[in-house]
Amino acid sequence: MPLDPALAERIAASVEEGFDQQVAFTQGLIRFPSTRGQEHAIQDHLFREFRARGLAMERFEMDRDALARHPGAGSWSEEHSEAPIVVGIHRPKQETGRSLILQSHVDVVPAGPADMWSAPPFDPVIRGDWLYGRGGADMKAGAGANLFALDALRRIGFQPAATVTVQSVVEEESTGDGALMTHLRGYKADAVLIPEPEDEKLVRANTGVLWFEVEVRGVPVHVREMGTGANAIDAAYRIVGALREIEARWNADKAGRPHFEGEEHPINLNIGKIEGGDWASSVPSWCRLSCRVSIYPGTSAAEASREIEAAIAAFSRADPFLANNPPRVAFNGFRAEGYVLDEGSEAEAVLGRAHERATGDALQSFMTAGYLDTRVHALYDRVPALCYGPISRNIHGIDECVSLASLKRITTTMALFIAEWCDLEPV
């Protein structure tokens, strides 16, 4: 049943009381440069923070064999993080409410050139309403909100009257294997809430994502004889054109797809990295493209992979050089399918009431064309998987930042949601 208004006011006041501490906690998380494979220290830090709050603790590694057997797992490579997954469990005195998973990821994307930032990317600064720093919005602010929403309840003498599992994962930015590993470990709840930076909206639909590499071999010669060689970089650029044709074809297929047909460009192909050649005066003998493309919900990763391979093969057969030197295609990261969140769940209704109390506005939903860990819980656990978080700017870009006023509002929403969804009992 809806929260008593007087209790809701006490919860909101408690979030306000602890907010300065929450901001400082989030700044501390940003100071960990937790790019892929470098998350051990921040996971150790969060293990201690979870344990200090009385949560029952587990820390475990990726099970490579178990992941390899699951169709939703990303491809393993030498870049795959081996940092542990950290889980803390609140167990109530009496289980009267509905269970919940609160999840966040601590891996962040590379910062890019430091001289493009207005301050060092891992040195968090506040300017007006904005907290700047790599990973602050995506999603260390959310990691802090998971804990401080629970802290706000405890500060006024309450705790959830249901099992609440707080999960800190890695590999969200590259394979999704961290969240999938918690599923394979057996963690499940009646609902999941992940506070990614989603502009105080609920994600209704989410694309799947594929990562792949295309490697081309050329014929190296001195540039004075370049007509007798074959430039691998030039050939790779021709393949990019073929990939853009796939992107255009998939975007044209949006008709009749709810949540996508109204979007101008729902499917995005990114040529994220290009490497090649060894010497400016030598015709390059190799070139490697690192690519990311999104796929519609309902399209399997295997099906999309086959279409990419077939399109590259067909283009190569018609190319005078590539016909005799076919490129190699390898899938080296995300192989994740998209999802659509079913409407009408009680969890969504509870979140809607909490959001309206905290913000004064009705909860809106939208489609986002990027990867989210909620796909694990929506597709494989079949439970309401709610992705909802603060307003941000420049995630994955320069001067990434999160709105502090928004962070306070969504933390209040989360605390109110936990109180109604899980019910409360005295500490």
N, C-alpha and C positions, 0 to 999 in steps of 0.2 A: 504494500500500500504506500501511497505517497508520503514523503517525510513530513513530520510535524514542522510547521513554519518556524517555531521558536528554536528547534534543534538545528534546522538548516541555517539559521542566522548564527548560531554558536559555531557551527562548522566553518562557515565563511569567515567569521572573525578569527578563528584559530588558524586558518590558512594565512590570513593577513599577518597575524602575530609572528608566524614562523617564516615569512617570506624573505626577509633579509638573509636569514641563515640559508634558505633554499638557493638564493642567488649566489651566495658565496660557495655553496656546495657545487653548483653547476660550473662556476668559474674554475674550481679545483679539478673537475672532470675535463674541462677543455685543455687544461695545462698538460694532460697526458697526450703526447703525439701518437695516438693509437691508430695509425694507418695499418693496412692489412699485414698481418703477421707480427705486429708490434703491440698487441693488446694485453699481453701478460700482466704488466704492471697495473693497468687500470682494473683488470679483472680481480687481481689480488686486493686492490683497494676496495672494490665493491663487495668482495667477499667479507672483508672486515666490517664494512658498514652494515651489511645485511645481518651478520652475526651479532653486532652490537645492539641491534633492534630485537634480538631474541628469536630470529627466524631459524628454523631447522635447516641446516646447510647441506648442499651437495655441490661438488665440483667435478666435472667429468670431461674427458677428451672426445673429439670426433671419432666415431666408429666408421672407419673408411669402408670396410666391407659391407656394413649395414646400409650405408648411404649408397654404395654402388648398386645395391639390389632394389633401390627405390626409384621409380620413374620420375619423381620430382626433384631428385638431387642434382646439383650442379656438378660439372666435370671436375675431377681432382687434377691439380697440376702442382708443380714445384712451388708455385706462389701461394698455394692454399694455406690459410692460417692454421697453426696447431695450438693456438691459445685455447684455454679451457672455456667451457660453458659454466656459468655460475647461477645457481638456483637457490633461493631462500623460500621457505614455506612457513606461513602462519597457520597454525592449527588452533581452532577455537576451543573454548571449554565445552561448548555444546553446539553441534552443527544444526542450526535452525535456518540459515540462509542459503543462498545459492553460491556455488564456488566460482572463482575468478582467477584468470591468469593475467598478470600485468607484465608486459614484456618490453624490452628496449634492446637496442644494439649499440655497441661501443666502438665498432670499427668506423673509421672516417676515410673519405677519399683524400688523395694527396692535395696539398695546399696550392701547388703551382708556384710560379715565381714569387719569392718573398717580397721583391721590390714593387710588386703590383698591389700589395696590401697596404692599408693605411696604418697598420700596426702589425707586429709579428703575429702570424696566424694562430700560434698556440699560446699567446699572451693575451688573455681575455681583457677587454676594456669595455666600459659602459659609456655611451654617449647618448644623453637624453633617455629615451625609452628603449634603446637598443643595446643588447649585449652581443659584442662582436667576438668571433673566433671560429676557427675551423672545427666543425662538428658541434658547435653550440646549439644550432637549430636541429641539425640532422645527426644524432638526435639526443645529445646529452642533456638538453633541457627536459626532454621526456623521461630520461632515466632518473633525473632528480625528482620530477613530478610524481613518478610511481612511488617513491619512498616518502616524499613530503605530504602526499595526500593521506597516506596511512599515519604519518606523524601527527597531522592535524587532528585526526580522530583520537589518537592516544592522548594528545595534549588536553583534551576535555574529558578524559576518563573512559573512552570507548575503544573497542577493537572490533573487527569484523566477526560476525557470528557464523562464519563459513571459512572453508579453506581458501586461502589466497596464496598463489604461487607467483613469486617475483622472479623473472628470468632475465639475465643479462647475457646476450649472445654476440657472436662474431659472424663474419662472412655474410652479413646482410647486403653489403655493397658489391658482392662479386659472385656469390653462388646461391645464397639463401640456405646454405647447409646448416648454419647454427640453429635457426628456428626449427628446421626439419629434424635436427638431432634431438631436440627436446621432445618432439612428437614420437620419434623412434624410441626414446628412453621411457615413454609411457605417460608423460605428463598430459593431463587433459582436465578441462573444467567446463562448467555450464556456459561460460562466456569468456571472451578474450578482449582486452583493451590494450591497444598499442598507441601511445601518444606521439606519433610522427608529426612533423610540422605540416599540418593540413588546413591552416587558415581558419581554425575553429569550425570546421565542417566535418561531416562524416563521409568517408569514402564509400560510395555506393558500388563502384565498379573499378576494376584494376586490370591493366594489361599484364600479360605474361612477358617474359624477357628471355632472349637468347643472346649469348656471347659466342663469337666464332672468330677464327683467324683464317686468312687466305695467304698462302705463301707462294710466291712466283720465283722461279729460277730463270736467269737470263744467260746470255753468252758474253762473258767479259772480254773486252779488248781495250787497247789504248784508244783514247778519243780521236787520235788522228786517223784511225781506221774504223770509226764507229759504225759506218755503214755495213761492215762485215759482222758486227756483233748484234746483240739484242738486249735492249735496256729493260731490266726487270721492273724498274719503277714506272716507266712508261706503260708497260703491260698491266701493272697493277692499277694504274689510273683507268685503263679501259675496263677493267673488271668493276671498278667503282660505278661506272656508268651502267653496267648490267645490274648491279645491286640496286641502284636507284630505280630501275624499271620494276624490280620486285616490290620496292617500297610503294611506288605509285599504284601498282596493281592491287596490293593489299589495302591501301587507302580507298581505292575505288570500290572495294568490297564491303564498305561500311553500311550500305543501305540495308535497312531491316534489322540492324543490330541496336537494340535499346541501349541507351547511355553512350553510344558511339556515333550513330548516324548524324547527330547534330553537331559533331565536332568537325572543324575544318580539316584537321590533319591528325587523326588519332594514332596512326602508326608511324613511329619515328625510327629511322635508321641513322646511326651515328658511326662515322669512321673515326673512332676515338684515338687511334694511334697508328702511325706509319713509321716503319723502320726499313732501311735498305742501303745497300751500297757500302763500299769500304774506302773509296778514294775519289776525290773530286775529278781526277784526270783518268779515271777508269770507268768504262761502261759498266753499270752495276750488275752484278751476277745474282743478286737476290733482293727481294722486297717482301715485307710482311705487313699485312693490314690487320688491325685489331678492331673488331666491329661489334656493335650492339644493335639489336632490332627488337621491337615490341611485337606481340602477337595478341589476337583477340581472345577473350575467354571462350572456351569451348574448342579452341584449336590446340591440338596436342603439340608439345615440344618436338616430339619425334616427327610428326607430320610436317611441321614448319622447317625442321632441319633438312628433311628430304627434298623439300621444294627449293631451298637455297642451294643445296648441292646440285640438284638437277639443272637449275638455271645457270649456275656457273659453268657446269659441264657443257650445256648447250651453247653458251656464248663462246666457250673456248674452242669448240669444234669448228666454229665459223671464223675464228681468228687465225690468220696465217701462221703466226708464231706459236700461239698457245695450243693450236691443234696438235703440234708435235711435242709440246712441253706443258702438259696440263698442270694447272695449279693444284696445290694441296689445300684441302679445307679441313679444319679441325675445330671442334666445339670445346671450348676451354673454360667455361664458367657457367653462368646461368643457363639452366634448361627448365625454366619455371613457367607454369601455365597461369593464366589470369583467372579472375573470379568475379562474380556478381553477388553482392550481399543481398540475400532475400529480405524483402520488406516485411514489416509487421511483427518482428520479434519483440518479445517483452523486454529484452536487453536494450534494443533501440529505443523503445518507449521510455524506459528508465533514464537512458542517457539524454533523451530529448527533454525530459522534465528537469534533469540536473542542469543541462546547458541553459535552459530558459531562466532558471533561478539565478544562475551565476552571471548571465550576460544580459538578460532582459529581452532576448530575441529568440525566435523559433530556430531550431536546429535545421540547417540545410545540408544536403548531400550532393555529391558530385563525382565525376569520373576523373581519375588521375592516371596518366599514361606512363607510369613508372612502376618499378618493382616494390612490393610491400610484403613483409613477413606474415601479414594476416592471411595470405593465400594458403599457408600451411594449415591453419586452423579452420578456414572456410572450406577447403577442398578435402582435407584428409580426416579432420575431426568432426566436420559437419556441425559446428556450433557457431553461434553469432560471433563474428570476428569484427570488432569495432576499431577502426583506425581513425583517430580524432586527436588533434593537437594544436599547438599554437601558431600564430602568424609569424612568418619568417620572410627573409629576403636573401637571395643569392646562395641558396644551398648548392653545393658542388661548384660554386663560383668564387670570385674574389670578394672579400669583406662580407662573408656569410654572417648573418646576425638574426637574433630572435627578439621579438617584442616582449619586454618584461611585463607590461600591463596585460598582454594576452596570456603570457605564461601563468600569471596569477589567476586569471579567469578560468583557464582550463584546469589548473590544479584544484580550484574550488569545485568545478564541475566534476572532476574525478572523485574528490572526497565525497561529494553528495551522491554520486553514482554508487560508490562502494557502500555507503551507508544504507541506501535503499535496496540495492541488488543483494548484498550479502547479509543485510540486517546487522544489528549491533548488539554487543553485550558489554558489560562493565569490564574494564581491564583487571 
